[in-house]
Amino acid sequence: MGFLDVFGLILIAALVGGGAAGLLGVFVVGMRMPFLAVGAAHFALAGAVFGEVLGLGHQGCAFAGAAAGAGVLGLALRGRRLDPNVALGTLFSLSMGVAFLGIGLSQGPRSALLGLLWGSLLFVTPAQLGLIAAAAVALAAFVVVFDARLRVLLFSRELASALYRENLLFSLFLLLAAGVITVNLETVGGLMLYSLISNPAVAALRWARSYRAALLLGSLFGAASALGGFLVAYWLDLPAGACIVLMSSALVGLALWRTR
């Protein structure tokens, strides 16, 4: 592919991936479970690291790791036996330990493994863009189909459990979150993906005056963070993942300043 083709591919990946991450973040932040994004991102990272170490490839193993983390979280939260953020904090530390253990066990060059920590939009491929788009479409369809139930879930998990099978819906949400996080792991990086999920959502929830406005703004702010961060990184020759984080943080600062 030519330079313009590659550049266009990167821009589309930033828009679609960032938009999906921002949309996901509205629910993560709205349910007051910010560590969900951290835990799932690092379970995906741990799976990807061990996939590379074992020669199995990192994409499928990253999803397996994120899905396993989501499953463990779902079991831990069943019956309200643990506070969500206590469970997530424990799982986060576990996933980080597993990820760095895998890096330590690696015998060959570690540049690919370390690249999963920081990510890079520069190396996105058409196949990766297809996965990013598929995850975004699946998340959007889930939000549309379960619109009313998700509203109740955001309001109160206790009320949701009294009205329908809340555990099943929450498990499906966790699985979708695992998918969105996995396909964006290489482009943003396991250590920084949390910011792309949470920061646009925090800004959107500060600005929005309705549920639908929060979803729209979360998606727009996520896309703007990823696209703006990449363009700044390209023009100034800086790490793209770090610039994306700083761009999303700037949106939070602006939202707090305008709504104080």
N, C-alpha and C positions, 0 to 999 in steps of 0.2 A: 504494500500500500504506500501511496505517496504521503508527503508530510501533511497536506491538508486533510487527507482521509483519516490519518491517525489522530490529528488534532480534533477533528470533528467527532471521532469516536470517543475521545477523552471527554469532550464537553457534554456529549449525550449521557455518558456514564455518570458524570458528576451531577447532572440535572436529575436523572432518574433515580440513582442511588441516594442522593441527598434528599430528594423529595420523599422517598419511601422511609428513610431513616427519621425524617422530621415527623411524618405521619405516625409512625410507630411510637415515637417519643411522646406524642400527646397522650396516649393511653398509659405509657410507662410512668410519666410524671403525674398524670391525672389520677392514677391509682396510688400515688405516693409510694412508688416502688422504684426509685431511681437506680438502686443497685441491681435491678433486673438486667439493665443494659450492660452494666459492668460484668456481672457474673456470666451472662450468656456470651459476651464477647470474649471473655477469657477462657471459657470452656471451649469455644470454637478455636481459639488460639492454641490451647493445649492439644486438642484433637489434630489440628494441622501440623503442629510440631512433631507429634508422634507418628503421624502419617509420613512425614518426610524422613524421620529416623528409620522407620520400618520399610521404607521404599514403596509405600502404598499410594503416594500422592496425597496432597493436602486438602483438596477441595471437598471430597467426599468425607474424609476423616474429620474435617472442620465441622461439617454439618452434623456428623455423628456425635462429636463432642458437645456441640451446642444443644442437640436434641437430648442427649443423656443428661446434661445439666438441667434442662427444662423439666425432664421427667423426675429427677431427684427433687427439684424445687416443688413440683406439683405434689409429690408425696409428702414432703416436709410440711407443706401448708394445709394439707387435707385435715379437716377437723379443727383448724385454727390452733394446732398444737404449738406453733411457733409464730412469733411476730415476723411478718414478711422480711423486714430489713435485717433482723437478726439472722434468719436463715440465709438470706442473700449475702450478708457479710461473711458468714462461715464458708459458703460455697465459693465466694470470690477468692478468699485466701487459699482454699484448696486448689482451685483452678490455676492460680498463679504458681503455686508450688509445683503442680504437675507440669505446667508449661516450661518452667525453668529447669526442672529435672530433665525433661526431654532434651532441652538445649545442651545441658551438661553431658548427657549420654551420647550426643552426636559425635561421631568419629571423624566425619569429613568436614569440608568447609561449611561455616555457619552463616554465610552471608544470606542465603535463602531463608533460613530460619529467623535471623534478625530482621530481614525485610518484612516478615509477617508482623513484627512488632510495630513497625512504623508505616508500612504500606506505601504505595505509589500509584497514582493515577496514570503515570507515564507508560506503564506496561500493560494496560488493559487491552484485552483482545476481543474480537467480535463474539467469541463463545462466552466470555465473561459478561459482556454487555447483554447477551441473551439471557443469562441467568439472573442478572440484576433486574432486567425488565420483567422477567417471569415472576420473580419474588415481589416486585412492586405491584404487578397486576393482581397477584394472589392476595396481597394485603388489602388492596383497594376493594376487591370483590368481597372479602371477608367483612370489611367495614360496612359495605352497602347491604349485604345480606342480613347481617346481625345488628343492624343499626339500633333498633329499639333496645335490644338486650345489652348492647355495649353501653348505652346511655345509663341504664340502671346499674351496670357493673361499675361504671365510673363514679356514680353517686354513692353506692354502698354495696360491698360484696355480701354483707349479711342479708340485705334486702333481696339482692339478686339470687342468693341461694334459696330463699323462701319462695321465689316466683318461678324458677326454672332450674335446670341442671347446670348450675354455675360452674361446677368443677370441670365439666366437659368443655364448656365454652372457654374457660380459662386455660385449659390444657391445649386447645386448638390455637389460642392466641400465643401461648408460649412456643408452640411448634413453628408458627409463622414468624415469630420474633427470631427464632433460631435461624430460619431460612434467610431473612433479610440481613441479619448480622453476618452470616457466613459468606454471602455473596459480595458483601462490601469489605470483608476482612483484608483482602489484598490491596484494595484501592486506598483505604484510609489507615489501616493498621489496627492491631488488637488493642494497643495501649491508648489509642486516640478515638476509636469508634464510639465510645461512650459519649464523648462530647458532641458528636454529630447527631446523636439520638436525643440527648437531654437538653442541650442548650437551645436549639430552635424551638423546642416544645415549651420551655420555660418562657421564652420571649413571646411565643404565640399566646400562651395562656394569660400573660400579662396584658396583651393588647386586645384579645378577642372578647366579645360581649355575648357570644352564643357558642353552642357546641359545634355547629357547622363552620363557623368562622374560625374556631380554634383548629379544626382539622385542616382547613384550607391554608391558614397562615403557617401552621406547623410544616406542611409540605413545602410551601413557598420559601420559608426561612431555611429549611434544610437544603433545598436546591440552591438557594442563594449562597449559603455557607460553603457548600462543596464547590460550586462554580467560581464564586468570588475568591475563595482560598486558593484554588488551583491557578487562576489567572494571576493573582499576586505572586504566587510562588514562581510561575513561569517568567514573569517580567523581572523579578528581583533575584532569580536563581536561588530560591530558598526551598527547604523541604515542604512538599505539598501538604502532608498530613498535619504538620504544625501550623501552617497557614490556615487550613480549614478550621482547626480548633480555635485559633485566634479570631477568625471571622465570626464563628458562631458565638464566641464569648462577647465580641463587640455588640452583637445583636441583643444579647441579654442586657449588657450595660445600657444600651440605648433604650430598651424597653423599660428598664427600671428608672432611668432618668425621666422619660416622658410620662410615666404613670405614677410618679411619686406623689 
